[in-house]
Amino acid sequence: MAYCLCCFDRFASLLGSIFAGAPTPLQPKRPRAHVLRSTLLLTEAPTRYCLKLSPNITATHCRRDQLLERRLSVNATIKQTMDGKPWEMEESQEDVCELVSGLDLTLGEGDNSFDAHLVKAIKNNNGAAVLLLTDIYGFKDNDTRDFAYRLSCFGYNVLLPDLFHGEPWSKGRPMAEYEDWRAKHPPDRVLKDIETSARWLIDEMTVAGVSKKLGFVGFCYGGGRLIEALARDTQEQFAAAVFFYGTRFDLSLSSDIKVPILFICGDHDRFCSVDVVHAVANRVNGSETRIYPGRGHAFAHRPQSPEEDEDAEDAFTAMRSWLHDKLIGEA
């Protein structure tokens, strides 16, 4: 039986309260980010996920196909604790257990506020932060959360903003409604939310005493918005970016981008032209491209076959290396 990440989040939140000896409301009040002045990036957050790996798996071999195993392990740990049995990590498990914390936030003020989710490594936190822009299915989507948790396993603090203010596109919805849905999320408002998210991460890094700049990752819809946001990044907040098959962006904006980008897409992607990807990459200094033969849209975070999963793993590894070289290696 599989467990969705939404259920996993609720159980993990409950478990965190139990460990802390605090009351356990089913829906704890979200902290408002603008009143949180102690950093959330390098200190322990209230909600803790223990991703317990099998003995032959280390943090550097955290694959997508092991996520379900870890979720089931976490669920068993939660059930054990709820049954009144004390949970303790055996000393032999220390080297094969990755602690990842998650926290729901509200960013912005008043009518301009929006939700976000912060995923943070505890055990091997490298102090680097990544802003992750989602596809049209939003920041609560299971595949997107899986991707963020995997990235956090390698030491990164990952922020996922809700760019759709609680109204993402839903699977199975008639495509005839798509343009009307998209019109409800005007570009200026979305870009403002992205800027607010980046500023919040910068503030957190400043409080934590970390001088590194941000990493930037975007899928599909988020990949297109990544190009637009980088073109407006006059304060040079970002040090590196990874573009996964972005959609609907102005090619002319690429001349304003100063941040090196790793471009990842498939040559059978009908929403992201390889020619456009090469054109943008050629205009942005220091950029690289990885084109995967035979792959279509969203293969890297939603693989549909064993063959796609292999390329998704390769793309994930390429992204990790890129972010490490730009955010950690050059620090």
C-alpha positions as CSV (number, residue, x, y, z in Angstrom):
1,M,0.0,0.0,0.0
2,A,1.4,3.4,-1.0
3,Y,1.2,6.5,1.1
4,C,0.9,9.9,-0.5
5,L,3.2,12.7,0.8
6,C,0.2,14.7,1.9
7,C,-0.7,12.0,4.4
8,F,2.9,11.5,5.2
9,D,3.2,15.2,6.1
10,R,0.3,15.1,8.5
11,F,1.6,12.0,10.3
12,A,5.1,13.4,10.4
13,S,3.8,16.6,11.9
14,L,1.9,14.7,14.5
15,L,5.1,12.6,15.3
16,G,7.2,15.8,15.7
17,S,4.7,17.1,18.3
18,I,4.8,13.8,20.2
19,F,8.7,13.8,20.3
20,A,8.6,17.4,21.5
21,G,6.1,16.6,24.2
22,A,3.8,19.3,22.9
23,P,0.0,19.2,22.2
24,T,-0.8,17.4,19.0
25,P,-3.4,19.3,17.0
26,L,-4.1,17.7,13.7
27,Q,-3.7,21.1,11.9
28,P,-1.1,23.2,13.7
29,K,-1.2,26.9,12.9
30,R,1.3,27.9,10.2
31,P,4.0,30.3,11.2
32,R,4.1,33.5,9.4
33,A,7.5,33.9,7.9
34,H,7.8,37.7,8.4
35,V,7.7,37.2,12.2
36,L,10.3,34.4,12.2
37,R,13.5,36.1,13.0
38,S,15.5,33.1,14.2
39,T,16.7,31.2,11.1
40,L,14.9,28.0,10.0
41,L,17.8,26.9,7.7
42,L,20.5,25.8,10.1
43,T,18.5,25.0,13.3
44,E,16.1,22.2,13.9
45,A,12.6,22.8,12.7
46,P,9.6,21.5,14.5
47,T,8.6,18.8,12.0
48,R,11.0,16.0,11.4
49,Y,11.0,13.2,8.8
50,C,13.4,10.3,9.5
51,L,14.2,8.8,6.1
52,K,15.5,5.4,7.2
53,L,17.6,3.8,4.4
54,S,18.3,0.1,4.1
55,P,21.8,-0.9,5.3
56,N,23.4,-0.9,1.9
57,I,22.1,2.6,0.9
58,T,23.9,5.8,1.9
59,A,22.8,9.4,1.4
60,T,24.8,9.6,-1.8
61,H,22.8,6.7,-3.3
62,C,19.4,8.2,-2.6
63,R,17.4,7.1,-5.6
64,R,13.8,7.9,-6.6
65,D,12.8,4.2,-6.5
66,Q,13.7,4.0,-2.8
67,L,11.3,6.7,-1.8
68,L,8.4,4.4,-1.2
69,E,10.5,2.1,1.0
70,R,11.6,5.1,3.1
71,R,8.0,6.4,3.4
72,L,6.8,3.0,4.6
73,S,9.6,2.9,7.1
74,V,8.6,6.4,8.4
75,N,5.0,5.4,8.6
76,A,5.9,2.3,10.7
77,T,8.0,4.5,13.0
78,I,5.0,6.9,13.4
79,K,2.6,4.0,14.1
80,Q,5.0,2.5,16.7
81,T,5.2,5.9,18.5
82,M,1.4,6.4,18.4
83,D,1.0,2.9,19.9
84,G,2.9,4.1,22.9
85,K,6.2,2.3,22.1
86,P,9.3,4.4,22.5
87,W,11.3,5.0,19.3
88,E,15.0,5.2,19.5
89,M,17.5,5.2,16.6
90,E,20.0,2.4,17.1
91,E,23.6,3.5,16.9
92,S,24.2,1.2,13.9
93,Q,21.5,3.2,12.0
94,E,23.1,6.6,12.5
95,D,25.2,6.3,9.4
96,V,22.3,5.2,7.2
97,C,19.6,7.6,8.4
98,E,19.0,11.0,6.8
99,L,17.0,13.5,8.8
100,V,15.0,15.9,6.7
101,S,12.7,18.5,8.2
102,G,9.6,20.1,6.6
103,L,7.7,23.2,7.6
104,D,4.7,24.9,6.1
105,L,5.0,28.7,5.9
106,T,3.1,31.7,4.9
107,L,5.2,34.3,3.0
108,G,4.3,37.9,2.1
109,E,1.8,40.2,3.8
110,G,-2.0,40.5,3.7
111,D,-3.7,40.0,0.4
112,N,-0.3,39.3,-1.2
113,S,0.5,36.4,1.1
114,F,0.9,32.8,-0.1
115,D,1.8,29.4,1.2
116,A,5.2,27.7,0.8
117,H,6.9,24.6,2.0
118,L,10.5,24.4,3.3
119,V,12.4,21.1,3.2
120,K,15.7,21.1,5.1
121,A,18.5,18.7,5.7
122,I,19.4,18.4,9.3
123,K,22.2,15.9,9.5
124,N,24.4,17.1,6.6
125,N,23.1,20.6,6.0
126,N,25.5,22.3,3.7
127,G,24.1,25.8,4.3
128,A,23.0,26.2,0.6
129,A,19.4,27.1,-0.3
130,V,17.5,26.3,-3.5
131,L,14.3,27.9,-4.7
132,L,12.2,25.3,-6.6
133,L,9.5,26.4,-8.9
134,T,6.9,23.7,-9.7
135,D,5.0,22.7,-12.7
136,I,1.3,23.4,-13.1
137,Y,0.3,20.8,-10.5
138,G,1.6,22.9,-7.7
139,F,3.8,22.6,-4.6
140,K,1.8,19.8,-2.9
141,D,2.2,17.4,-5.8
142,N,3.7,14.1,-4.7
143,D,6.3,13.9,-7.5
144,T,7.5,17.4,-6.8
145,R,7.7,16.8,-3.0
146,D,9.6,13.6,-3.7
147,F,12.1,15.6,-5.8
148,A,12.5,18.3,-3.2
149,Y,13.0,15.7,-0.4
150,R,15.7,13.9,-2.5
151,L,17.5,17.1,-3.1
152,S,17.4,18.0,0.6
153,C,18.9,14.5,1.3
154,F,22.1,15.9,-0.2
155,G,22.3,18.8,2.2
156,Y,20.2,21.5,0.6
157,N,17.5,23.7,2.0
158,V,14.7,23.7,-0.6
159,L,11.8,26.2,-0.7
160,L,8.7,25.4,-2.7
161,P,6.3,28.4,-3.1
162,D,2.7,28.0,-4.0
163,L,2.7,30.0,-7.2
164,F,-1.0,29.3,-7.7
165,H,-2.4,30.4,-4.3
166,G,-4.2,27.2,-3.6
167,E,-5.5,26.7,-7.2
168,P,-3.1,24.5,-9.1
169,W,-4.1,22.7,-12.3
170,S,-5.7,19.3,-11.5
171,K,-5.0,16.1,-13.4
172,G,-8.0,15.1,-15.6
173,R,-9.3,18.6,-15.9
174,P,-10.6,19.4,-19.4
175,M,-7.8,21.1,-21.4
176,A,-10.4,23.5,-22.8
177,E,-10.3,25.2,-19.4
178,Y,-6.5,25.6,-19.3
179,E,-6.2,29.1,-20.7
180,D,-8.9,30.5,-18.4
181,W,-7.1,28.8,-15.5
182,R,-3.8,30.2,-16.4
183,A,-5.2,33.7,-16.8
184,K,-6.1,33.6,-13.1
185,H,-2.4,33.6,-12.3
186,P,-1.0,36.8,-13.9
187,P,2.7,36.9,-14.7
188,D,3.4,40.0,-12.6
189,R,1.9,38.4,-9.5
190,V,3.7,35.2,-10.0
191,L,7.0,37.0,-10.5
192,K,6.4,39.0,-7.3
193,D,5.8,35.8,-5.4
194,I,9.1,34.4,-6.7
195,E,10.9,37.6,-5.7
196,T,9.3,37.4,-2.2
197,S,10.4,33.8,-1.9
198,A,14.0,34.6,-2.9
199,R,14.2,37.5,-0.5
200,W,12.9,35.3,2.4
201,L,15.6,32.7,1.6
202,I,18.3,35.4,1.5
203,D,17.1,36.8,4.8
204,E,17.2,33.4,6.4
205,M,20.7,32.8,5.0
206,T,21.8,36.2,6.4
207,V,20.5,35.4,9.9
208,A,22.2,32.0,9.7
209,G,25.5,33.7,8.9
210,V,25.8,32.0,5.5
211,S,27.1,34.0,2.6
212,K,26.3,31.7,-0.2
213,K,23.9,32.8,-3.0
214,L,20.8,30.9,-4.0
215,G,20.3,28.0,-6.4
216,F,17.3,28.1,-8.7
217,V,15.4,25.1,-10.2
218,G,12.3,25.1,-12.3
219,F,10.1,22.5,-13.9
220,C,7.9,23.0,-16.9
221,Y,5.8,26.1,-16.0
222,G,8.3,26.8,-13.3
223,G,11.1,26.6,-15.8
224,G,9.6,29.3,-17.9
225,R,9.2,31.5,-14.9
226,L,12.8,30.8,-13.9
227,I,13.9,32.5,-17.2
228,E,11.7,35.5,-16.5
229,A,12.8,35.8,-12.9
230,L,16.5,35.5,-13.8
231,A,16.1,38.3,-16.4
232,R,14.8,40.5,-13.6
233,D,17.4,39.5,-11.0
234,T,19.3,42.8,-10.9
235,Q,20.5,42.2,-7.4
236,E,22.2,39.0,-8.5
237,Q,20.7,36.9,-5.8
238,F,21.2,33.6,-7.7
239,A,24.5,31.9,-8.3
240,A,23.2,28.9,-10.4
241,A,20.1,27.7,-12.1
242,V,18.7,24.4,-13.5
243,F,16.0,24.6,-16.2
244,F,13.9,21.5,-16.7
245,Y,12.0,21.7,-19.9
246,G,10.5,25.2,-19.3
247,T,7.5,26.4,-21.1
248,R,6.1,29.7,-22.5
249,F,8.9,32.3,-22.0
250,D,10.2,35.2,-24.1
251,L,13.5,34.1,-25.8
252,S,14.7,37.7,-25.9
253,L,14.9,37.8,-22.1
254,S,17.9,35.5,-22.2
255,S,20.2,38.4,-23.1
256,D,19.5,39.9,-19.7
257,I,20.5,36.8,-17.7
258,K,23.8,36.8,-15.9
259,V,23.5,33.4,-14.1
260,P,24.8,30.2,-15.6
261,I,22.0,27.7,-16.3
262,L,22.0,24.0,-16.8
263,F,19.3,23.2,-19.4
264,I,17.7,19.8,-19.3
265,C,15.1,18.5,-21.7
266,G,14.2,15.7,-24.1
267,D,14.3,15.9,-27.9
268,H,10.7,14.6,-28.1
269,D,9.3,17.3,-25.8
270,R,6.4,19.0,-27.7
271,F,6.3,21.8,-25.1
272,C,9.9,22.7,-24.9
273,S,11.8,23.0,-28.2
274,V,15.4,21.8,-28.3
275,D,16.2,24.6,-30.7
276,V,14.9,27.2,-28.3
277,V,16.9,25.6,-25.5
278,H,20.1,25.8,-27.5
279,A,19.3,29.4,-28.5
280,V,18.9,30.5,-24.9
281,A,22.0,28.5,-23.7
282,N,24.1,30.2,-26.4
283,R,23.1,33.6,-25.1
284,V,23.8,32.9,-21.4
285,N,27.5,32.7,-20.5
286,G,28.6,29.6,-18.7
287,S,25.5,27.6,-19.5
288,E,25.3,24.0,-20.5
289,T,22.7,21.7,-22.1
290,R,21.8,18.1,-21.6
291,I,19.4,16.8,-24.2
292,Y,18.0,13.3,-23.7
293,P,17.2,11.3,-26.9
294,G,13.7,10.0,-27.1
295,R,12.5,11.7,-23.9
296,G,9.3,13.8,-23.8
297,H,8.0,16.4,-21.3
298,A,8.5,16.0,-17.6
299,F,10.6,12.8,-17.8
300,A,13.0,14.0,-15.1
301,H,10.5,14.3,-12.3
302,R,7.7,12.2,-13.6
303,P,9.3,9.2,-15.3
304,Q,6.9,6.7,-16.8
305,S,9.1,3.8,-17.6
306,P,12.3,2.1,-16.4
307,E,14.1,3.7,-19.4
308,E,12.8,7.1,-18.4
309,D,13.8,6.5,-14.8
310,E,17.4,5.9,-15.8
311,D,17.5,9.2,-17.6
312,A,15.7,10.9,-14.8
313,E,18.4,9.6,-12.4
314,D,21.1,10.9,-14.8
315,A,19.4,14.3,-15.0
316,F,19.1,14.4,-11.2
317,T,22.8,13.6,-10.8
318,A,23.7,16.3,-13.3
319,M,21.6,18.8,-11.4
320,R,23.3,17.9,-8.1
321,S,26.8,18.2,-9.6
322,W,25.9,21.6,-11.1
323,L,24.5,23.0,-7.9
324,H,27.4,21.7,-5.9
325,D,30.0,23.2,-8.2
326,K,28.3,26.6,-8.3
327,L,27.0,26.9,-4.7
328,I,29.4,24.8,-2.7
329,G,32.6,24.3,-4.7
330,E,33.0,28.0,-5.4
331,A,32.0,29.2,-1.9
